[in-house]
Amino acid sequence: MKEKKIISIFDKQNYLWMVIGAVTIILGFLLMIGGKSADPNVFNKEEVYSFRRITLAPILIVAGLIIEIYAIMKKPKD
């Protein structure tokens, strides 16, 4: 019986970049969560509108999406 060779669209390096992009996106979402106040009647502006949640997390999410696009578009080596 002949063995069939499986042809993959992506190379090992493409999958590595996809994992890096997914980890970057997950890290961005993890940095965005939280902010629960101990007292529900008190609004903590500094905690909700912190640099980490408003600036850093969205930048990481967009960077992760760009990495994912690069990983998909990157040509595998012959």
VENHUHU-V149441 format. One record per backbone hydrogen bond with DSSP energy under -1.0 kcal/mol. NH is the residue of the N-H (numbers start at 0). CO is the residue of the C=O. E is the energy in kcal/mol with one decimal. If there is no record, write none. Layout:
BEGIN
((NH	CO	E) (NH	CO	E))
END
This chain:
BEGIN
((14	10	-1.7) (15	11	-1.9) (16	12	-2.3) (17	13	-2.1) (18	14	-2.2) (19	15	-2.3) (20	16	-2.5) (21	17	-2.4) (22	18	-2.5) (23	19	-2.0) (24	20	-2.2) (25	21	-2.5) (26	22	-2.5) (27	23	-2.0) (28	24	-2.2) (29	25	-2.5) (30	26	-2.1) (32	28	-1.1) (41	38	-1.8) (44	42	-1.0) (47	43	-1.9) (48	44	-2.6) (53	49	-2.5) (54	50	-2.0) (55	50	-2.2) (56	51	-2.1) (58	54	-1.7) (59	55	-2.2) (60	56	-2.2) (61	57	-2.5) (62	58	-2.4) (63	59	-2.4) (64	60	-2.0) (65	61	-2.2) (66	62	-2.4) (67	63	-2.2) (68	64	-2.2) (69	65	-2.4) (70	66	-2.5) (71	67	-2.0) (72	68	-2.4) (73	69	-1.9))
END
